[in-house]
Amino acid sequence: MNKSELLELLNRLGLRPSRRLGQNFLLDPNMLDSLVRNANVQPGESILEIGPGTGVLTERLLAAGCKLTAVELDHRLAAYLRDERFAGVEGFRLVEADACRVDFDELFGDEPFRCIANLPYSSSSQLLASLSGMRNRPREIYVLLQKEMADRLTAEVGTKDYGVLTVRLGLMYSISILKRIPRDVFFPPPEVVSAYVRMSLRDAVPDVELMGRVSRIAGMAFSQRRKKTSRMLEGQYGLDRVLSVFSSLGLPEDVRADGITPAQYVGLGRALI
């Protein structure tokens, strides 16, 4: 689908791309082919696509032979995908809903699946948090994100981009940036450069209870990242106890949030119950 075909379709559907919904439609066919090729989609496997839009990535995923579940919020695009473009197509399931509110565990049960999507940039953090919080987490996630978000997910300890999201997602997934995506392959062009990111589920991840404590502690620490983490935690756990745990983990008393590794946050989560 080229730009003129997209504009014609959007006009027919009475739709103007919404910045609030993060509607930036990927057009470049070579880029779309590359996204699917990088993900190495296999016949018969279950794939989740969030925000299928006009179905250009959807079409390529289905052509690879997967079983595809697409979640689309916009009722006009959902109707177009369901009743026109992919009507009667075997292996295609459309869920018309806000992906931020979908119970993906209920949707997939215990079935292994992967996620491949051009995520709406306005809700990418919330969506990744939702997916990573599942009981049955996706084995891999291939997503287009703002480059700024991708930098946060892959940031090193002690850098300005290192934050609570780095810790939370990095404990569950091995994350890498596969390629930068220029603005001009989208319509309308986003205001930021994008990146294609691969997230592969780690063999061993903290259990749900421990992950909850780690997320809570990291959230408190990063809420005022330039302050000493001991001061951020003392109200909840007591200063003497916090410093004792710091000592056992080899952390200096004056450490800030961005000086604590994900593994050390797990140690804090185990000790501060």
TORKOL-4160 file (C-alpha; in steps of 0.2 Angstrom, whole numbers, padded with zeros to 4 digits, m for minus):
273
<pt num="1" X="0000" Y="0000" Z="0000"/>
<pt num="2" X="0008" Y="0016" Z="m0006"/>
<pt num="3" X="0004" Y="0034" Z="0001"/>
<pt num="4" X="m0010" Y="0038" Z="m0011"/>
<pt num="5" X="m0018" Y="0021" Z="m0008"/>
<pt num="6" X="m0017" Y="0024" Z="0011"/>
<pt num="7" X="m0025" Y="0042" Z="0009"/>
<pt num="8" X="m0039" Y="0035" Z="m0002"/>
<pt num="9" X="m0043" Y="0022" Z="0011"/>
<pt num="10" X="m0042" Y="0033" Z="0026"/>
<pt num="11" X="m0053" Y="0045" Z="0017"/>
<pt num="12" X="m0066" Y="0032" Z="0013"/>
<pt num="13" X="m0066" Y="0026" Z="0031"/>
<pt num="14" X="m0068" Y="0044" Z="0037"/>
<pt num="15" X="m0052" Y="0043" Z="0047"/>
<pt num="16" X="m0038" Y="0056" Z="0050"/>
<pt num="17" X="m0022" Y="0049" Z="0059"/>
<pt num="18" X="m0024" Y="0052" Z="0077"/>
<pt num="19" X="m0008" Y="0058" Z="0087"/>
<pt num="20" X="m0017" Y="0053" Z="0103"/>
<pt num="21" X="m0019" Y="0035" Z="0097"/>
<pt num="22" X="m0001" Y="0035" Z="0090"/>
<pt num="23" X="m0007" Y="0031" Z="0072"/>
<pt num="24" X="0008" Y="0032" Z="0061"/>
<pt num="25" X="0006" Y="0020" Z="0047"/>
<pt num="26" X="0021" Y="0011" Z="0041"/>
<pt num="27" X="0022" Y="0011" Z="0022"/>
<pt num="28" X="0039" Y="0006" Z="0015"/>
<pt num="29" X="0037" Y="m0012" Z="0008"/>
<pt num="30" X="0055" Y="m0016" Z="0010"/>
<pt num="31" X="0055" Y="m0011" Z="0028"/>
<pt num="32" X="0039" Y="m0021" Z="0031"/>
<pt num="33" X="0047" Y="m0037" Z="0023"/>
<pt num="34" X="0063" Y="m0034" Z="0034"/>
<pt num="35" X="0053" Y="m0034" Z="0050"/>
<pt num="36" X="0045" Y="m0050" Z="0046"/>
<pt num="37" X="0061" Y="m0058" Z="0040"/>
<pt num="38" X="0070" Y="m0053" Z="0056"/>
<pt num="39" X="0057" Y="m0061" Z="0067"/>
<pt num="40" X="0058" Y="m0077" Z="0057"/>
<pt num="41" X="0040" Y="m0081" Z="0058"/>
<pt num="42" X="0036" Y="m0099" Z="0057"/>
<pt num="43" X="0020" Y="m0108" Z="0050"/>
<pt num="44" X="0007" Y="m0112" Z="0063"/>
<pt num="45" X="0015" Y="m0102" Z="0077"/>
<pt num="46" X="0004" Y="m0090" Z="0087"/>
<pt num="47" X="0008" Y="m0071" Z="0084"/>
<pt num="48" X="0000" Y="m0056" Z="0093"/>
<pt num="49" X="0000" Y="m0040" Z="0083"/>
<pt num="50" X="m0005" Y="m0024" Z="0093"/>
<pt num="51" X="m0012" Y="m0010" Z="0082"/>
<pt num="52" X="m0013" Y="m0018" Z="0065"/>
<pt num="53" X="m0019" Y="m0002" Z="0057"/>
<pt num="54" X="m0023" Y="m0005" Z="0039"/>
<pt num="55" X="m0016" Y="m0022" Z="0039"/>
<pt num="56" X="0001" Y="m0020" Z="0029"/>
<pt num="57" X="0011" Y="m0030" Z="0042"/>
<pt num="58" X="m0004" Y="m0041" Z="0046"/>
<pt num="59" X="m0004" Y="m0047" Z="0028"/>
<pt num="60" X="0014" Y="m0052" Z="0028"/>
<pt num="61" X="0013" Y="m0061" Z="0045"/>
<pt num="62" X="m0002" Y="m0071" Z="0038"/>
<pt num="63" X="0008" Y="m0075" Z="0022"/>
<pt num="64" X="0021" Y="m0082" Z="0033"/>
<pt num="65" X="0008" Y="m0095" Z="0039"/>
<pt num="66" X="0006" Y="m0090" Z="0057"/>
<pt num="67" X="m0010" Y="m0090" Z="0067"/>
<pt num="68" X="m0012" Y="m0071" Z="0070"/>
<pt num="69" X="m0022" Y="m0062" Z="0084"/>
<pt num="70" X="m0023" Y="m0043" Z="0080"/>
<pt num="71" X="m0029" Y="m0031" Z="0093"/>
<pt num="72" X="m0036" Y="m0014" Z="0086"/>
<pt num="73" X="m0044" Y="0000" Z="0095"/>
<pt num="74" X="m0051" Y="0011" Z="0081"/>
<pt num="75" X="m0068" Y="0004" Z="0076"/>
<pt num="76" X="m0066" Y="0010" Z="0058"/>
<pt num="77" X="m0050" Y="0001" Z="0055"/>
<pt num="78" X="m0056" Y="m0014" Z="0065"/>
<pt num="79" X="m0072" Y="m0016" Z="0054"/>
<pt num="80" X="m0061" Y="m0014" Z="0038"/>
<pt num="81" X="m0049" Y="m0028" Z="0043"/>
<pt num="82" X="m0063" Y="m0039" Z="0049"/>
<pt num="83" X="m0076" Y="m0037" Z="0036"/>
<pt num="84" X="m0065" Y="m0032" Z="0021"/>
<pt num="85" X="m0047" Y="m0035" Z="0020"/>
<pt num="86" X="m0046" Y="m0051" Z="0030"/>
<pt num="87" X="m0064" Y="m0057" Z="0029"/>
<pt num="88" X="m0064" Y="m0076" Z="0029"/>
<pt num="89" X="m0045" Y="m0078" Z="0030"/>
<pt num="90" X="m0040" Y="m0093" Z="0039"/>
<pt num="91" X="m0029" Y="m0091" Z="0055"/>
<pt num="92" X="m0034" Y="m0072" Z="0057"/>
<pt num="93" X="m0043" Y="m0067" Z="0074"/>
<pt num="94" X="m0047" Y="m0049" Z="0077"/>
<pt num="95" X="m0050" Y="m0042" Z="0094"/>
<pt num="96" X="m0058" Y="m0024" Z="0094"/>
<pt num="97" X="m0052" Y="m0017" Z="0110"/>
<pt num="98" X="m0040" Y="m0006" Z="0119"/>
<pt num="99" X="m0024" Y="m0017" Z="0120"/>
<pt num="100" X="m0020" Y="m0008" Z="0137"/>
<pt num="101" X="m0036" Y="m0016" Z="0144"/>
<pt num="102" X="m0035" Y="m0033" Z="0136"/>
<pt num="103" X="m0032" Y="m0049" Z="0147"/>
<pt num="104" X="m0019" Y="m0057" Z="0136"/>
<pt num="105" X="m0018" Y="m0072" Z="0148"/>
<pt num="106" X="m0037" Y="m0075" Z="0145"/>
<pt num="107" X="m0034" Y="m0072" Z="0126"/>
<pt num="108" X="m0020" Y="m0085" Z="0124"/>
<pt num="109" X="m0021" Y="m0096" Z="0140"/>
<pt num="110" X="m0006" Y="m0107" Z="0141"/>
<pt num="111" X="m0002" Y="m0107" Z="0122"/>
<pt num="112" X="0015" Y="m0101" Z="0118"/>
<pt num="113" X="0016" Y="m0085" Z="0107"/>
<pt num="114" X="0026" Y="m0071" Z="0101"/>
<pt num="115" X="0022" Y="m0052" Z="0098"/>
<pt num="116" X="0027" Y="m0043" Z="0083"/>
<pt num="117" X="0020" Y="m0025" Z="0081"/>
<pt num="118" X="0021" Y="m0007" Z="0076"/>
<pt num="119" X="0016" Y="m0001" Z="0094"/>
<pt num="120" X="0006" Y="0015" Z="0096"/>
<pt num="121" X="0020" Y="0026" Z="0103"/>
<pt num="122" X="0008" Y="0035" Z="0115"/>
<pt num="123" X="0005" Y="0019" Z="0125"/>
<pt num="124" X="0021" Y="0008" Z="0122"/>
<pt num="125" X="0027" Y="0008" Z="0140"/>
<pt num="126" X="0010" Y="0003" Z="0146"/>
<pt num="127" X="0008" Y="m0011" Z="0133"/>
<pt num="128" X="0026" Y="m0018" Z="0137"/>
<pt num="129" X="0022" Y="m0018" Z="0155"/>
<pt num="130" X="0006" Y="m0027" Z="0152"/>
<pt num="131" X="0014" Y="m0040" Z="0141"/>
<pt num="132" X="0029" Y="m0043" Z="0153"/>
<pt num="133" X="0017" Y="m0044" Z="0168"/>
<pt num="134" X="0007" Y="m0059" Z="0160"/>
<pt num="135" X="0007" Y="m0076" Z="0168"/>
<pt num="136" X="0011" Y="m0083" Z="0151"/>
<pt num="137" X="0023" Y="m0070" Z="0144"/>
<pt num="138" X="0027" Y="m0069" Z="0125"/>
<pt num="139" X="0043" Y="m0079" Z="0121"/>
<pt num="140" X="0049" Y="m0065" Z="0110"/>
<pt num="141" X="0043" Y="m0047" Z="0107"/>
<pt num="142" X="0048" Y="m0038" Z="0091"/>
<pt num="143" X="0042" Y="m0021" Z="0091"/>
<pt num="144" X="0044" Y="m0004" Z="0083"/>
<pt num="145" X="0047" Y="0009" Z="0097"/>
<pt num="146" X="0052" Y="0027" Z="0098"/>
<pt num="147" X="0071" Y="0027" Z="0098"/>
<pt num="148" X="0071" Y="0036" Z="0115"/>
<pt num="149" X="0061" Y="0022" Z="0122"/>
<pt num="150" X="0073" Y="0009" Z="0114"/>
<pt num="151" X="0088" Y="0018" Z="0122"/>
<pt num="152" X="0079" Y="0017" Z="0139"/>
<pt num="153" X="0076" Y="m0002" Z="0137"/>
<pt num="154" X="0094" Y="m0006" Z="0133"/>
<pt num="155" X="0103" Y="0007" Z="0144"/>
<pt num="156" X="0118" Y="0003" Z="0155"/>
<pt num="157" X="0119" Y="0005" Z="0173"/>
<pt num="158" X="0124" Y="0023" Z="0178"/>
<pt num="159" X="0118" Y="0031" Z="0162"/>
<pt num="160" X="0104" Y="0044" Z="0161"/>
<pt num="161" X="0093" Y="0032" Z="0151"/>
<pt num="162" X="0094" Y="0019" Z="0164"/>
<pt num="163" X="0078" Y="0019" Z="0174"/>
<pt num="164" X="0064" Y="0008" Z="0182"/>
<pt num="165" X="0058" Y="0002" Z="0165"/>
<pt num="166" X="0076" Y="m0004" Z="0161"/>
<pt num="167" X="0076" Y="m0014" Z="0177"/>
<pt num="168" X="0059" Y="m0021" Z="0176"/>
<pt num="169" X="0059" Y="m0027" Z="0158"/>
<pt num="170" X="0078" Y="m0031" Z="0158"/>
<pt num="171" X="0075" Y="m0044" Z="0172"/>
<pt num="172" X="0063" Y="m0054" Z="0161"/>
<pt num="173" X="0070" Y="m0051" Z="0143"/>
<pt num="174" X="0086" Y="m0049" Z="0134"/>
<pt num="175" X="0084" Y="m0034" Z="0124"/>
<pt num="176" X="0093" Y="m0027" Z="0109"/>
<pt num="177" X="0090" Y="m0014" Z="0095"/>
<pt num="178" X="0090" Y="m0022" Z="0078"/>
<pt num="179" X="0089" Y="m0007" Z="0067"/>
<pt num="180" X="0085" Y="0012" Z="0067"/>
<pt num="181" X="0069" Y="0016" Z="0057"/>
<pt num="182" X="0069" Y="0033" Z="0048"/>
<pt num="183" X="0054" Y="0045" Z="0050"/>
<pt num="184" X="0050" Y="0045" Z="0031"/>
<pt num="185" X="0044" Y="0027" Z="0030"/>
<pt num="186" X="0029" Y="0032" Z="0040"/>
<pt num="187" X="0013" Y="0042" Z="0036"/>
<pt num="188" X="0011" Y="0054" Z="0044"/>
<pt num="189" X="0030" Y="0055" Z="0049"/>
<pt num="190" X="0032" Y="0054" Z="0068"/>
<pt num="191" X="0042" Y="0068" Z="0076"/>
<pt num="192" X="0055" Y="0056" Z="0082"/>
<pt num="193" X="0066" Y="0042" Z="0075"/>
<pt num="194" X="0060" Y="0024" Z="0078"/>
<pt num="195" X="0069" Y="0008" Z="0082"/>
<pt num="196" X="0065" Y="m0010" Z="0079"/>
<pt num="197" X="0068" Y="m0020" Z="0095"/>
<pt num="198" X="0070" Y="m0038" Z="0099"/>
<pt num="199" X="0065" Y="m0044" Z="0117"/>
<pt num="200" X="0069" Y="m0062" Z="0121"/>
<pt num="201" X="0062" Y="m0070" Z="0137"/>
<pt num="202" X="0076" Y="m0076" Z="0148"/>
<pt num="203" X="0077" Y="m0094" Z="0154"/>
<pt num="204" X="0075" Y="m0089" Z="0173"/>
<pt num="205" X="0065" Y="m0074" Z="0178"/>
<pt num="206" X="0059" Y="m0068" Z="0195"/>
<pt num="207" X="0042" Y="m0075" Z="0201"/>
<pt num="208" X="0027" Y="m0064" Z="0201"/>
<pt num="209" X="0028" Y="m0060" Z="0220"/>
<pt num="210" X="0047" Y="m0056" Z="0219"/>
<pt num="211" X="0045" Y="m0046" Z="0203"/>
<pt num="212" X="0031" Y="m0036" Z="0212"/>
<pt num="213" X="0043" Y="m0031" Z="0226"/>
<pt num="214" X="0057" Y="m0027" Z="0214"/>
<pt num="215" X="0046" Y="m0016" Z="0204"/>
<pt num="216" X="0040" Y="m0007" Z="0220"/>
<pt num="217" X="0057" Y="m0004" Z="0226"/>
<pt num="218" X="0064" Y="0002" Z="0209"/>
<pt num="219" X="0049" Y="0013" Z="0208"/>
<pt num="220" X="0053" Y="0021" Z="0225"/>
<pt num="221" X="0071" Y="0023" Z="0221"/>
<pt num="222" X="0069" Y="0031" Z="0204"/>
<pt num="223" X="0055" Y="0042" Z="0209"/>
<pt num="224" X="0069" Y="0055" Z="0214"/>
<pt num="225" X="0084" Y="0047" Z="0206"/>
<pt num="226" X="0096" Y="0060" Z="0211"/>
<pt num="227" X="0093" Y="0057" Z="0230"/>
<pt num="228" X="0101" Y="0043" Z="0240"/>
<pt num="229" X="0091" Y="0027" Z="0238"/>
<pt num="230" X="0093" Y="0023" Z="0256"/>
<pt num="231" X="0083" Y="0039" Z="0260"/>
<pt num="232" X="0070" Y="0034" Z="0247"/>
<pt num="233" X="0068" Y="0017" Z="0256"/>
<pt num="234" X="0070" Y="0021" Z="0274"/>
<pt num="235" X="0052" Y="0027" Z="0276"/>
<pt num="236" X="0045" Y="0010" Z="0271"/>
<pt num="237" X="0059" Y="m0002" Z="0278"/>
<pt num="238" X="0069" Y="0008" Z="0291"/>
<pt num="239" X="0086" Y="0016" Z="0288"/>
<pt num="240" X="0096" Y="0003" Z="0298"/>
<pt num="241" X="0088" Y="m0011" Z="0289"/>
<pt num="242" X="0091" Y="m0004" Z="0272"/>
<pt num="243" X="0109" Y="0000" Z="0276"/>
<pt num="244" X="0112" Y="m0018" Z="0282"/>
<pt num="245" X="0105" Y="m0025" Z="0266"/>
<pt num="246" X="0115" Y="m0013" Z="0256"/>
<pt num="247" X="0131" Y="m0019" Z="0264"/>
<pt num="248" X="0126" Y="m0037" Z="0261"/>
<pt num="249" X="0124" Y="m0033" Z="0242"/>
<pt num="250" X="0140" Y="m0023" Z="0241"/>
<pt num="251" X="0131" Y="m0007" Z="0239"/>
<pt num="252" X="0138" Y="0010" Z="0246"/>
<pt num="253" X="0127" Y="0019" Z="0258"/>
<pt num="254" X="0126" Y="0034" Z="0246"/>
<pt num="255" X="0121" Y="0025" Z="0230"/>
<pt num="256" X="0108" Y="0032" Z="0219"/>
<pt num="257" X="0095" Y="0023" Z="0210"/>
<pt num="258" X="0105" Y="0022" Z="0193"/>
<pt num="259" X="0120" Y="0014" Z="0202"/>
<pt num="260" X="0110" Y="m0002" Z="0207"/>
<pt num="261" X="0111" Y="m0016" Z="0194"/>
<pt num="262" X="0095" Y="m0026" Z="0190"/>
<pt num="263" X="0103" Y="m0041" Z="0200"/>
<pt num="264" X="0105" Y="m0030" Z="0215"/>
<pt num="265" X="0087" Y="m0024" Z="0214"/>
<pt num="266" X="0082" Y="m0042" Z="0215"/>
<pt num="267" X="0093" Y="m0044" Z="0230"/>
<pt num="268" X="0084" Y="m0029" Z="0238"/>
<pt num="269" X="0067" Y="m0037" Z="0233"/>
<pt num="270" X="0072" Y="m0054" Z="0242"/>
<pt num="271" X="0079" Y="m0045" Z="0258"/>
<pt num="272" X="0066" Y="m0031" Z="0260"/>
<pt num="273" X="0050" Y="m0041" Z="0263"/>
